Amino acid sequence: MRQKPQLPLLERANFKQHQLEVFCTVAQHLSYRRAAEALYLSQPAVTQQIKALKEMLGVPLLERRGRGIVLTPFGQELLPHTERLLRLLRETAPVVRQIESLERGSVLLGASMSTGAYVVPQLLRDFHSAHPQIRLMLKVANRLTTEEDLLNHQIDLAVIGLIQHPERFVVEFLMRNDLIIVAPASHPLAGSINIPLSKLQEERFLLREPGSGTRLDTEELFKHAGLHMHNVMEWGDTGAIKEAVSAKMGIAVVFRQSVALEMARGELVELKVQGFPLERRWHVVHLGSRRLSHAASALREHLLLQAAAERGSEPGKPGH
């Protein structure tokens, strides 16, 4: 028994594409009966498709000659274009399947300076292992640039903390971001508890550039307490700040994960200042008006599920 041919294009295509398939098959066999057999359709169905295509184009494509049919000049002109179009559609079908099965695709992920250095790489590791064919690109910038990149469609997703225009985005909780004050291990206040914030007024604070989340939090904290930081030194990234604190150049507000290694080695200590740690949050963010690609949607879900598993709660819900 002859097997039915695999025709994924016919099964999944819209009506007009189906008409083109029927036309090419009739043109190949120059017989409605043989075309119907090849397509596993009834002969009236094939005739109806050719008639509908003729009405749509407004020109006859086939005509009877003697006991058979032949292509009209219009049909002869249309046939090579139709064959080329259908060939391209067939070549595209495997690509679509690969995209749907995450065997193909790319995601451009944005991240703020701190998350890009200390959080996102670990979260991406398992996704890359599960889907090595997906091309992952990470763009690390300050939070304002990252937000602008989202608005301009320069990146698909972002992992950031503070968001200037949350109404334009889908913002989902990823994980806590506890800010602490660190100092060199030899600092006079190391080991003390309940340190009043006022005792730190004369300390040299090593701060990130204006606009960074940690700097805004630090400045707001002092302002709310009616205090001033009299000695400030600006640094370009958290890594440089850590090195400067280790070199006894000052103290800094950083998020806990960024100094875990230095604290474990005893190079830095957490100062137990009243009101600390400050609980902040990181989020997975994408533009509300933009539909995510299949790969970007899968990465978003992976980030949320992995972070939820690590904190022992449901995705999108803050852990305790």
N, C-alpha and C positions, 0 to 999 in steps of 0.2 A: 504493500500500500504506500503510495507516494506521501511523504511527510509534508505537512503544511509549512511553507517558508516563513522564516522569522521576519516580520515587518514592523519593527518598533516604531518607525516613523508613521506608518498608517494607524497604528494603535494609539499613538499619543498626539498626532498632529491635529491641526484644526481642519475644517472642512475644505478650504481652498487648497491646502497642501495635498489632501486626499485626491482632489480633482486632478492635480498635476501628476500624481502617481498613476492614476487611471489613464490619463492621456498618454503618458510615455509608454505604458504597457500596450495600449491599443495601437499606438504608432509602431511599436516593435513587431507586433504580430499581424497588424493590418487585418484584424478580425475581432469582432466584439465577443464572439464565443470563446476563442482561445484566450483572449485577455481576461474574460470572466473566470475561466478555469485557473489561470495563473494567479489571479488575485483572490481566489476562493470567494467570489461574489456571484450573484445571479447576473445573467446577461441583461435583463432590464435595468438592474442597478448600475451597470457599467454604462449603458446607453444614457441613463438619466444624468450621470455625472458629466459625461461629455456634452450633453445638451445644456446643463447648467453652466459649464465653463464657456461654451459658445455664447450664451446669453450674457455672461458677465463681461466677456471681452468684446462682444459685438461683432465678431467675425467668425465665419465657418472654419473649422480646423480639419475636418474630414468630409469626404464626399464619396458617394457611391459611384463605382465605375464597373459596369458589367455586373458580375455576381459578387464582386468584392468591394473594398473601400480603399481609398488612397488619401494621402495628405494633400490638403490644399496648399497653395503658396504661403498662406498665413501659417498653416500648421508646420510646413517645412522650416519657416523662419523661427517659429516659437520653440520647436523641439530641442535644438542644441542648448538654448538658454535654460529651458526647463530641466534638461538632463544635468547641466552644470549646477543649477540651484539645488536640485535634489541630492546630488553628490556631496555638495558642501554641507547640506543638512545631515546626511548620514555620517559624514566625518565629524560633525559637531556632537552627535549623540553620545559617543564615548566620553568626550570631554565633560558633557553635562553629568553623566553618571559618575565620573571621577570627582566632580565638584560636590555632588550630593553625598557621596560616600567618604568625603574628606580625604580623598587620595590626591587632591589637587586644590590649589587656592593659595591665597596670601592674606596676611593681616598686618596692618601697620598699627602698632600699639604705641600710644604716647604715655609718658610718665613724668612726674615731677622729679626734681633732682634726687631727692632722698629715696623715693620709692623705686626709681629706676636703678639706683645703685644697690639697695639693700633688701628690697622686697620682691619686686617683679621677677628678677631672674629665677628665684627659687620657685615661684608660682608657675613659671613657664616650663620648667624642666619636665614635668610629667606629661604636659600636653604635647611637647615636642617629641617625647619618647613614644607616645601613642599615635601621633600623626606626623611622622618625620617628613612627609611630602608637602605639608603645609609650610609655606615660606613665612617665617615670623621676622618682623623688623621692629626694632624698638627705638623710638626717638625720645631722648631724654632732654628736657628743657625746664625752665621755670614754669610755675603753675599758670601764669598769665599767658605765656606763649602756647602752652599745651591746650588751654581752653580756646585760644584763638585758632589753633590748628583744627580743633574739632569743628568749630563754626565754619571754617573754610574748606572742610572736607579733605584736609591734608592727612588726617589719621582717622582710623575707624573707631577705636576705643581709647580710653585713657584711664589711668589709675592715679588719682590725685586726691588731695584733702580738701582745702578750701575751694569753693566754687563761686565765682563772681556773679554769674547769671544762671542760677539753678533752674529757673523757669523754662529755659530753652533746652534742657537736657533731661535724659532719663538717668537718675542718680540712684545707685544701689549700694548699700553698705557692704564693705568688704571686710575690714578688720579695725580693731582699735589701734590707736597710735598714741601711746603714752609718752608725753614729754617730761624729761627729767633734767636736772641741773648737774653737770659733771665738772669735776675738778681734778687736778693731779693728785696722786695718792698722798703726797706730802702736804697737802693744803691744811692750814690750821683748823678748819672746820670739819675735816674728815672725821667721821665717827660721831659727830654731834647729832642730836635729834631736835626736832621742832625749832629749826633755825628760823628766826624772823626774816622776812624778805628784806626788811630795812637794813639788816647787817650786811647785805650784799651791794648796797648802793655805791660803795667806793671800789668795788671789785671791777677789774677790767673784763667786760663782756665781749666775747668773740661772736659776732653776729653774721648771718648771711646777708645777701644783697637786699635792698629795699623791695618789698613785695612778696618775699618768701613767707611761707606760712609760719615757720618757727619764729622768724623775726617779728611778724605781726603779733603773734601770741605773746612773745616776751615783752614787747613794747606796751601792749594792751594791759598786761598784768601789772607792770609798774605804774602805768597811768591810773589804773583803777585803784591802786593802793595809795595814790598820791605821792609816789616816789619817782626819782629820776635816776637814770643810769648816767653817771658822770664821765665814765671812761669806756668808750666803745671802739672796737677795732673790727673792720669789715673784711670778711673772707668769702671767696667765691663758691666754695662747696663744703659739704659736711666732712669729707675726708681731710681737707686742709685744716678745718677747725679742730678735728680730733688730734691731729699732729701738733697743732699749736697749743692745745690744752696740755697734752703730754709733755711739751717742752716748757711748761709753766709760764706761758704767756698770758693766761687768763682762764676764765671759766665760761661755760656755754650751756645754752638750752638746746638739747638734741632729743630725738626720739630714741627710746630705749634700745630697739633692735640695732640701731646703727653703732652702738658702742658695746654690744654684748661681748665681743672678743676682747676688747681692751680692758673691760671690767673683769673678765675672767682671768686675764693675765696679771691683774693688779696694777695696771698702768694708770687707770682712771678709776675714780670713785664717784658714787652718787651722793650729792649733798642732800640731806633730809630737810628740805626747806618746807615751811608751812605752806599749804596749798598745792603742793606737788605730791605725786605726778599730776600733770594736767592731762585729762583724757580728751583726745582728739580722735578723729576717724578718717580712714581712707575709704574711697569709693571707687567703684567701676562706673564710668560715665560714658554715655554716647549721645549724639545729637538726636533729639526727639523727633525731628522731621525726616530723619534719614533711616532707611531700612538697611539693617545689617546684612552683609553677605553671609552665606552659609558657614564659611570658615570663621568669620568674626563672631557670629552668633554662638558657635560651638566654643570658641575661646572664652567669651563672656560667661557662658554657663560653667565652664571648667573653673575659671577663677573664683566664681561665687561658691561653687560646691567645695572646692579644695579649701578655701578660707573657712567655710562653715565647718568642715570636718575637723580642721585644726583647732577651732575654738569650741567645738562640740555643740553647735547650734544650727538652726535652719538657715539656709541662704537668705540674705536680705535682712536678717534680724540681728541686732547687736548682741554680742556675747557679753558675759559678765566676768 
